[in-house]
């Protein structure tokens, strides 16, 4: 009595979204490493002593690092067919969309440069596309997720 156990593969839209989310996370992590660890140094006390502005920069980049790490890990665990990873990915993408939408009017008022506005709109697309891909394939993903 041989039993053929077939592994159900992920839906293609979910795979694309997971890879996209992993890349968003990797880019954020690399950006954090370049900006904070290499240029600022490893010591948080250095930023505190030098100026409160540098400490605020470090705090903001640390939050972005955690956001990027969350994106990366949720993308990896989507490939392992975990329901919690799907929810984490959706929540982090929604947070990315909200923060980008909030950044757009701020940049219109303060900066008023077309290049910055264009970059923010590109960022918005970076978060919106995998969000919709995950939502479009959610029923298929929930059928095979553990």
C-alpha positions as CSV (number, residue, x, y, z in Angstrom):
1,X,0.0,0.0,0.0
2,X,1.8,3.0,-1.3
3,X,0.4,6.4,-0.6
4,X,1.3,9.2,-2.8
5,X,1.4,12.3,-0.7
6,X,1.4,15.3,-2.9
7,X,2.6,18.6,-1.7
8,X,0.3,21.4,-2.6
9,X,2.3,24.3,-3.9
10,X,1.6,28.0,-3.2
11,X,-0.6,29.9,-5.6
12,X,1.5,31.9,-8.0
13,X,0.3,35.3,-6.9
14,X,1.2,34.4,-3.3
15,X,4.7,33.3,-4.4
16,X,5.2,36.6,-6.2
17,X,4.0,38.6,-3.2
18,X,6.2,36.6,-0.8
19,X,9.3,37.2,-3.0
20,X,8.4,40.8,-3.3
21,X,7.9,41.1,0.5
22,X,11.3,39.4,1.1
23,X,13.0,41.9,-1.2
24,X,11.4,44.8,0.5
25,X,12.7,43.5,3.8
26,X,16.2,42.8,2.5
27,X,16.4,46.3,1.0
28,X,15.3,47.8,4.3
29,X,17.8,45.7,6.3
30,X,20.7,46.6,3.9
31,X,19.7,50.3,4.1
32,X,19.7,50.1,7.9
33,X,23.1,48.4,8.0
34,X,24.6,51.0,5.6
35,X,23.0,54.0,7.3
36,X,23.2,53.2,11.0
37,X,25.8,50.6,11.6
38,X,28.5,51.7,9.1
39,X,28.0,55.5,9.0
40,X,26.9,56.1,12.6
41,X,28.9,53.4,14.3
42,X,27.8,50.6,16.6
43,X,27.4,52.7,19.8
44,X,24.0,54.2,20.6
45,X,25.5,56.3,23.4
46,X,27.6,58.1,20.7
47,X,24.3,59.3,19.1
48,X,22.8,60.3,22.5
49,X,25.8,62.3,23.6
50,X,26.4,64.1,20.3
51,X,22.9,65.4,19.6
52,X,19.3,64.6,20.2
53,X,18.7,64.8,16.4
54,X,21.1,61.9,15.8
55,X,19.4,59.8,18.5
56,X,16.0,60.5,16.8
57,X,17.4,59.4,13.5
58,X,18.7,56.3,15.1
59,X,15.3,55.6,16.7
60,X,13.5,56.1,13.4
61,X,15.9,53.9,11.5
62,X,15.6,51.2,14.2
63,X,11.9,51.2,13.8
64,X,12.3,50.9,10.1
65,X,14.7,48.0,10.6
66,X,12.2,46.2,12.7
67,X,9.6,46.8,10.1
68,X,11.9,45.5,7.4
69,X,12.8,42.5,9.5
70,X,9.1,41.8,10.0
71,X,8.6,42.0,6.2
72,X,11.4,39.7,5.5
73,X,10.4,37.1,8.1
74,X,6.7,37.1,7.0
75,X,7.7,36.6,3.4
76,X,9.9,33.6,4.4
77,X,7.2,32.0,6.5
78,X,4.6,32.5,3.8
79,X,6.6,30.0,1.8
80,X,6.2,27.6,4.8
81,X,2.4,28.1,4.5
82,X,1.8,29.7,7.8
83,X,-1.4,31.7,8.4
84,X,0.2,34.0,10.9
85,X,2.8,35.0,8.3
86,X,0.1,35.9,5.9
87,X,-1.5,38.2,8.5
88,X,1.8,39.7,9.5
89,X,2.6,40.4,5.8
90,X,-0.7,42.1,5.3
91,X,-0.4,44.2,8.4
92,X,3.2,45.3,7.6
93,X,2.1,46.2,4.0
94,X,-0.8,48.2,5.3
95,X,1.5,50.0,7.7
96,X,3.8,50.7,4.8
97,X,0.9,52.0,2.7
98,X,-0.3,54.2,5.5
99,X,3.1,55.7,6.3
100,X,3.7,56.4,2.6
101,X,0.3,58.0,2.2
102,X,1.0,60.2,5.3
103,X,4.5,61.1,3.8
104,X,3.0,62.3,0.5
105,X,1.1,65.4,1.8
106,X,4.0,66.2,4.2
107,X,6.4,66.2,1.2
108,X,4.0,68.3,-0.8
109,X,3.9,71.0,1.9
110,X,7.6,71.0,3.0
111,X,9.6,69.9,0.0
112,X,7.6,70.6,-3.1
113,X,10.0,68.8,-5.4
114,X,8.7,66.6,-8.2
115,X,11.4,64.0,-7.8
116,X,10.6,63.4,-4.1
117,X,6.9,63.1,-4.9
118,X,7.6,60.6,-7.7
119,X,9.8,58.5,-5.4
120,X,7.0,58.5,-2.8
121,X,4.5,57.4,-5.4
122,X,6.9,54.6,-6.4
123,X,7.2,53.6,-2.8
124,X,3.4,53.4,-2.6
125,X,3.3,51.1,-5.5
126,X,6.0,48.9,-3.9
127,X,3.6,48.3,-0.9
128,X,0.3,48.2,-2.8
129,X,1.2,45.6,-5.4
130,X,2.1,42.7,-3.0
131,X,-0.8,43.7,-0.8
132,X,-3.3,43.2,-3.6
133,X,-1.6,40.0,-4.8
134,X,-2.0,38.5,-1.3
135,X,-5.6,39.6,-1.1
136,X,-6.4,38.1,-4.5
137,X,-5.1,34.7,-3.6
138,X,-6.1,34.6,0.0
139,X,-8.8,31.9,-0.5
140,X,-6.3,29.6,-2.2
141,X,-3.7,30.2,0.4
142,X,-6.0,29.6,3.3
143,X,-7.0,26.2,1.8
144,X,-3.4,25.0,1.9
145,X,-2.0,26.9,4.9
146,X,-1.4,25.0,8.2
